[in-house]
């Protein structure tokens, strides 16, 4: 057995082992799990078993009726990391593969496979507690090396000393390298999870701060008016101040509604409804508010384009968009709503156009981000609610604007396709 004759099959084995380990991590990332679920154990067991079979099909050395490859490395690693069940699946796959290879040394191969499995079980508890596992793999290799060498010496005659030195050196290096790779992948996965967790925590913290801040403003205003009206004969001014108090209470209710809509985990109700009819209903709801602000809402489309989704939530989405458009118009203005059916894409586009203050390109890019708003009295949650509702309906929302001129919001939704039963 010389290095020159084993380089090619060795490279093939390394490619098989390390590429499949990386691909396994992409599909189901390696993590520190005390008790992996059955589906996770099954996936790892079958993956390690398949990898071992590929190694057996590309042996490093063939001596007579027996092959030498790196399948035992996979038995050791699968058992050490994932327990007896994963190791048993890998060992079973290797045993079946060895059976089909056949030869008079079949039983010797089975004994060596079981030796790797048993040694891994014995050392697993210590292995999982050890910080630098690739170092401990040396001590795990020693009893494996001694026992398997003894078995080979007794069972197979004529194996030179140089064979044991070269093969076991390759075996140890592969064993340590695979353990090191899995450890690094596990560490990277942990860092990614921690980064995602802290990002979510930071987002929740910012949103909670914005929520508390925005609630405090109207409540402070209401408290101030009530305190003022309770002094002396100021209660006579209630008719004068009641519209302001009610407006602040309504703003508080809108803030709470927006947050609950964004965070509500409940399922939406799927129903088929008309886009145009829903737009008419929403305009009727907002007509008094628009008139008070001197804003006209124009919509004249009597089509009946149907979509599938939650009508109540979609109406709330329109209310948020129209409220934003009304507030963007500083003086008298108008809002135009248009619908366009795309027969090719089987979608419906709903455009809401206002002649308000508009937005810059930088502001448009940030629309929908947590706690970002272009309004002095706003949380930015309304745009997040809109994005969430439309995304749940498999649609998209796009924003276009010119600063000081206009803003256009385009909602695209898939049309409802009625399935005819033949």
C-alpha positions in Angstrom: 0.0 0.0 0.0 1.7 3.2 -1.2 0.6 6.8 -1.0 0.7 7.1 -4.8 -1.9 4.4 -5.3 -4.4 5.7 -2.7 -4.4 9.5 -3.5 -7.2 9.3 -6.0 -9.6 7.1 -4.0 -8.7 9.0 -0.9 -9.7 12.3 -2.5 -12.9 10.7 -3.7 -13.7 9.6 -0.1 -12.9 13.0 1.3 -15.1 14.7 -1.3 -18.0 12.3 -0.5 -17.6 12.7 3.3 -17.1 16.4 3.7 -19.4 17.6 0.9 -22.3 15.5 2.2 -21.6 16.8 5.8 -21.8 20.4 4.5 -25.0 19.6 2.5 -26.5 17.9 5.5 -25.9 21.0 7.5 -27.6 23.2 4.9 -30.7 21.0 4.9 -30.8 20.5 8.7 -28.2 22.6 10.5 -26.0 20.8 13.1 -27.0 22.0 16.6 -26.5 21.0 20.2 -29.6 19.0 20.9 -30.1 16.9 24.1 -32.7 14.7 22.5 -33.2 15.2 18.8 -36.7 14.5 17.4 -37.3 11.2 15.5 -37.4 12.9 12.1 -34.0 14.6 12.8 -32.4 11.3 13.9 -33.8 9.5 10.9 -32.5 12.1 8.5 -29.0 12.0 10.0 -29.0 8.3 10.2 -30.0 7.8 6.5 -27.5 10.6 5.4 -24.6 9.0 7.3 -25.5 5.6 6.0 -25.8 6.8 2.4 -22.4 8.5 2.8 -20.8 5.3 4.2 -22.2 3.3 1.2 -20.6 5.7 -1.2 -17.3 5.3 0.6 -17.6 1.5 0.3 -18.1 1.9 -3.5 -14.9 3.8 -3.7 -12.4 1.8 -1.4 -9.0 3.3 -0.6 -7.4 -0.1 -0.9 -8.7 -3.6 -2.0 -6.8 -6.5 -0.6 -8.1 -9.8 -1.9 -11.8 -10.1 -0.9 -11.8 -7.3 1.6 -11.9 -3.5 1.1 -10.5 -0.7 3.3 -12.4 2.6 3.3 -13.6 5.2 5.8 -17.0 3.9 6.6 -16.1 3.3 10.2 -15.4 7.0 10.6 -19.0 7.7 9.8 -20.2 5.1 12.3 -18.1 6.7 15.0 -19.2 10.2 14.3 -22.9 9.5 13.8 -23.0 7.6 17.1 -20.9 10.1 19.1 -23.0 13.1 18.0 -26.5 11.8 17.6 -26.7 8.7 19.8 -27.3 5.0 19.4 -30.3 5.2 17.1 -28.5 7.2 14.4 -25.4 5.1 14.8 -27.5 2.0 14.5 -29.0 3.2 11.2 -25.5 3.9 9.9 -24.2 0.6 11.1 -27.1 -1.3 9.5 -26.6 0.5 6.2 -22.9 -0.4 6.3 -23.7 -4.0 7.2 -26.1 -4.4 4.3 -23.5 -2.9 2.0 -20.8 -5.2 3.3 -23.2 -8.2 2.8 -23.5 -7.5 -0.9 -19.7 -7.1 -1.3 -19.4 -10.6 0.1 -16.2 -12.6 0.4 -14.8 -14.8 3.2 -14.0 -11.7 5.3 -17.6 -10.6 5.6 -17.9 -11.5 9.3 -14.6 -9.7 10.0 -16.0 -6.5 8.4 -19.2 -6.9 10.5 -17.2 -7.3 13.7 -15.1 -4.2 12.9 -18.3 -2.2 12.2 -19.8 -3.3 15.5 -16.5 -2.4 17.3 -16.7 1.2 16.0 -20.4 1.4 17.1 -19.7 0.0 20.6 -16.7 2.2 21.2 -18.6 5.3 20.2 -21.4 4.4 22.6 -18.9 3.9 25.4 -17.3 7.3 24.9 -20.4 9.3 23.8 -21.2 10.7 27.3 -17.7 12.0 27.8 -17.5 13.2 24.1 -20.6 15.3 24.4 -19.3 17.1 27.6 -15.8 17.7 26.1 -15.2 21.2 24.9 -12.6 20.5 22.1 -14.1 17.3 20.8 -11.5 16.9 18.0 -8.8 16.5 20.7 -10.8 13.8 22.5 -11.2 11.9 19.2 -7.5 10.9 19.5 -8.3 9.0 22.7 -11.4 7.4 21.2 -9.3 6.3 18.2 -6.7 4.5 20.4 -8.9 1.6 21.6 -10.5 1.3 18.2 -7.1 1.1 16.6 -5.8 -1.5 19.1 -9.0 -3.7 18.9 -9.3 -3.6 15.1 -5.6 -4.2 14.5 -5.8 -7.3 16.7 -8.9 -8.5 14.8 -7.2 -8.0 11.4 -3.9 -9.7 12.6 -5.9 -12.7 13.7 -8.2 -12.9 10.7 -6.1 -11.7 7.7 -2.6 -12.9 7.1 0.1 -11.0 5.2 -0.9 -7.4 5.9 2.4 -5.4 6.2 3.1 -3.0 9.0 3.3 -0.1 6.6 -0.4 -0.8 5.7 -1.5 -0.4 9.3 0.5 2.8 9.6 -0.8 4.5 6.4 -4.4 3.4 6.7 -4.8 4.2 10.4 -3.0 7.6 9.9 -5.5 8.4 7.2 -8.4 7.1 9.4 -7.3 9.3 12.4 -6.9 12.4 10.3 -10.3 11.9 8.6 -11.9 11.3 12.0 -10.5 14.4 13.6 -11.2 16.5 10.5 -14.8 15.5 10.3 -15.3 16.1 14.1 -13.6 19.5 13.7 -15.9 20.4 10.7 -19.1 19.5 12.5 -17.9 21.5 15.6 -17.3 24.5 13.5 -20.6 24.2 11.7 -22.4 23.8 15.0 -20.6 26.9 16.4 -21.5 29.0 13.3 -25.2 27.8 13.5 -25.3 28.8 17.2 -23.9 32.3 16.3 -26.5 32.7 13.6 -29.3 31.7 16.0 -28.0 34.1 18.7 -27.8 36.9 16.2 -31.3 36.3 15.0 -32.6 36.1 18.6 -30.9 39.4 19.6 -32.2 41.0 16.4 -35.7 39.9 17.3 -35.2 41.0 20.9 -34.0 44.4 19.7 -36.9 44.8 17.4 -39.4 43.9 20.1 -37.7 46.4 22.4 -37.9 49.2 19.9 -41.5 48.4 19.1 -42.4 48.3 22.8 -40.7 51.6 23.3 -42.5 53.1 20.3 -45.8 51.7 21.5 -45.4 53.1 25.0 -44.3 56.5 23.7 -47.2 56.8 21.2 -49.7 55.8 23.8 -48.4 58.2 26.4 -48.8 61.2 24.1 -52.6 61.1 23.6 -53.2 59.9 27.2 -51.2 62.8 28.5 -53.3 65.2 26.4 -56.5 63.7 27.6 -55.3 63.8 31.2 -54.4 67.5 30.8 -57.8 68.4 29.4 -59.6 66.5 32.1 -57.5 68.1 34.8 -58.2 71.5 33.3 -62.0 70.9 33.0 -62.2 69.7 36.6 -60.9 73.1 37.9 -63.4 75.7 38.9 -66.1 76.3 36.3 -64.0 75.1 33.4 -66.4 72.1 33.0 -68.5 74.5 30.9 -65.8 74.3 28.2 -66.4 70.6 27.7 -68.3 71.1 24.4 -65.3 73.1 23.2 -62.6 70.5 24.1 -64.6 67.3 23.7 -63.7 66.9 19.9 -60.0 67.1 20.8 -60.3 64.6 23.6 -62.3 62.2 21.4 -59.7 62.6 18.6 -56.9 61.7 21.0 -58.8 58.7 22.3 -59.5 57.5 18.8 -55.7 57.8 18.0 -55.0 55.7 21.0 -57.4 53.1 19.8 -55.9 53.1 16.3 -52.4 52.5 17.8 -53.6 49.6 19.8 -55.5 48.1 16.9 -52.4 48.4 14.6 -50.2 46.6 17.1 -52.7 43.8 17.7 -53.2 43.3 14.0 -49.5 43.0 13.5 -48.9 40.6 16.3 -52.1 38.6 16.2 -51.2 34.9 15.5 -54.7 33.8 14.7 -55.7 32.4 11.4 -57.4 34.6 8.9 -60.8 33.6 7.4 -60.5 32.8 3.7 -63.5 33.9 1.7 -64.1 35.0 -1.9 -65.1 38.7 -2.1 -65.3 41.5 -4.7 -62.5 44.0 -4.7 -64.6 46.8 -6.1 -67.4 46.3 -3.6 -65.0 46.2 -0.7 -63.4 49.5 -1.9 -66.9 51.1 -2.1 -67.7 50.0 1.5 -64.3 51.3 2.7 -64.9 54.7 1.1 -68.3 55.0 2.8 -66.6 54.4 6.1 -64.0 57.1 5.6 -66.2 59.6 3.7 -66.9 61.7 6.8 -63.3 61.9 7.8 -62.2 62.8 4.3 -64.9 65.5 4.0 -63.8 67.0 7.3 -60.2 67.3 5.9 -61.4 68.7 2.6 -60.4 65.6 0.7 -62.4 63.9 -2.1 -62.1 60.2 -2.7 -62.7 59.3 -6.4 -63.6 55.8 -7.5 -65.9 54.8 -10.3 -65.5 51.2 -11.2 -68.4 48.7 -11.1 -66.5 45.6 -12.1 -66.7 42.5 -9.9 -63.1 41.1 -9.7 -62.9 38.4 -7.1 -60.0 37.5 -4.8 -59.5 35.0 -2.0 -58.7 36.2 1.5 -60.0 37.8 4.7 -62.3 40.7 3.7 -62.2 42.2 7.1 -58.4 42.4 7.2 -58.2 43.6 3.6 -60.7 46.4 4.4 -58.5 47.4 7.4 -55.5 47.5 5.0 -57.4 49.9 2.7 -58.3 52.0 5.7 -54.7 52.3 6.7 -53.6 53.3 3.2 -56.5 55.8 2.8 -55.9 57.4 6.2 -52.2 57.9 5.3 -53.3 59.5 2.0 -55.8 61.8 3.8 -53.2 62.9 6.4 -50.6 63.5 3.6 -52.9 66.1 2.0 -52.2 69.4 3.9 -55.0 71.4 2.3 -57.9 70.5 0.0 -57.1 67.6 -2.4 -58.3 64.4 -3.8 -57.5 60.7 -3.7 -58.0 58.5 -6.8 -58.5 54.8 -6.6 -58.1 52.7 -9.7 -58.3 48.9 -10.4 -56.7 47.2 -13.3 -57.0 43.5 -14.2 -54.0 41.8 -15.7 -55.4 38.9 -17.7 -51.9 37.5 -18.5 -50.7 37.3 -14.9 -54.2 36.6 -13.5 -53.9 39.4 -11.0 -55.7 42.6 -10.0 -53.9 45.9 -9.3 -55.4 48.4 -6.9 -53.8 51.9 -7.1 -54.4 54.6 -4.5 -53.1 58.0 -5.7 -53.0 61.2 -3.6 -51.8 64.7 -4.3 -50.2 65.1 -0.9 -46.7 66.0 0.3 -45.1 62.9 -1.2 -42.0 61.1 -0.1 -38.3 61.0 -1.1 -36.7 57.9 -2.6 -35.0 57.2 0.8 -38.3 57.4 2.6 -39.9 55.0 0.2 -37.2 52.4 0.8 -37.8 52.5 4.5 -41.6 52.2 4.3 -42.7 49.1 6.1 -39.7 48.8 8.4 -40.4 48.5 12.1 -41.1 51.8 13.9 -40.3 53.9 10.8 -42.8 56.7 9.9 -42.8 59.9 8.0 -45.5 61.4 10.2 -45.0 63.3 13.4 -47.8 61.5 15.0 -47.3 57.9 13.9 -45.6 54.6 14.8 -44.9 53.1 11.4 -46.9 50.1 12.4 -49.8 50.8 10.0 -47.5 50.2 7.0 -46.2 47.0 8.6 -49.9 45.9 9.0 -50.6 46.6 5.4 -47.6 44.6 4.2 -48.5 41.7 6.5 -52.1 41.5 5.3 -51.3 41.7 1.6 -48.5 39.1 2.0 -50.9 36.8 3.7 -53.1 37.0 0.6 -50.1 36.2 -1.6 -49.9 39.7 -2.9 -47.4 42.6 -3.0 -47.4 46.3 -2.1 -45.3 48.9 -4.0 -44.9 52.6 -3.3 -44.2 55.4 -5.7 -43.9 59.0 -4.9 -42.5 62.4 -5.9 -41.7 64.8 -3.0 -44.2 67.6 -2.7 -46.3 66.3 -5.6 -48.0 62.9 -5.2 -47.8 59.3 -3.8 -49.1 56.2 -5.4 -49.6 52.8 -3.6 -50.1 49.8 -5.8 -51.5 46.6 -4.4 -51.3 43.4 -6.5 -53.4 40.4 -5.7 -54.0 37.1 -7.4 -57.5 36.8 -8.9 -59.7 34.0 -7.6 -59.7 31.1 -10.0 -62.8 29.1 -9.7 -62.2 25.4 -10.1 -64.9 23.7 -12.2 -65.7 20.1 -11.4 -66.1 18.0 -14.6 
